[in-house]
Amino acid sequence: MADYRSIMKDGLWNQNVVFTQMLGLCPTMAVTTSGTNGLGMGLATTAVLVASNTIIASIRDFVSPQVRIPVYISLIATMVTLVDMSLNAWFHDLYKVLGLFIALIVANCAVLGRAEAFAARQPVPAAVVDGLAMGLGFTLALTVIGLVRELVGAGTLFAQASLLLGPKFAFMEITVLPNYGGVLMMILPPAGFLVLGLLLAAKNVYERRKAASASASPPAIAAAGCH
């Protein structure tokens, strides 16, 4: 029986697409100029991951190993096309901002990688959870990077939410620094690498401290028991 809690934890943190596996860096660098862009791209990729994992897990016993990769790519391309058309129909402003990078989800290593490494070997429920977890982990990474760049660059958070997602998302818009002049460099590609590097360093420091704390706890407990 699949351990769904472990699958979710791997997708969100332990095997995070960006912060651990370092995959999908093209959209990560290109579209994360704001939190809204990162959120939109992440959710689009999540939809593709969930749909492709579900279908591939459903047909895994009927696909010959010799043609599995072309079949997987065809299915993923179909899902990406549907997502692309849906964004164009219902979130056209966001669609215009994300542009070509929606279609390039087909070439995202994380999508095909999960299809081959997980969905093709696991039952449908586990594949669905894995696609959701990996997608949400990717969304989390893109949104955090986008929010950091937007905050430092313009002093706002989700500033274009109502424009890109619709008026009902206006509640997300926050002006943190009203009279802030902004830093132009934060909306340029080099800032994406800078913010990603800083976040990776923070994640590594946190994990090392957590591991050191866990390894130091048993002796402390034992010593307390002796007294």
Secondary structure, DSSP 8 states (H G I E B T S, - for coil): ---HHHHHHIIIIIT-TTTTT---HHHHHHSTTSHHHHHHHHHHHHHHHHHHHHHHHHHTTTS-GGGHHHHHHHHHHHHHHHHHHHHHHH-HHHHHHHTHHHHGGGG-HHHHHHIIIIITTS-HHHHHHHHHHHHHHHHHHHHHHHHHHHHHHHSEESTTHHHHH-GGGGGG-EES-TT----GGGGSHHHHHHHHHHHHHHHHHHHHHHHHHHHHHHHHHHHHHH-
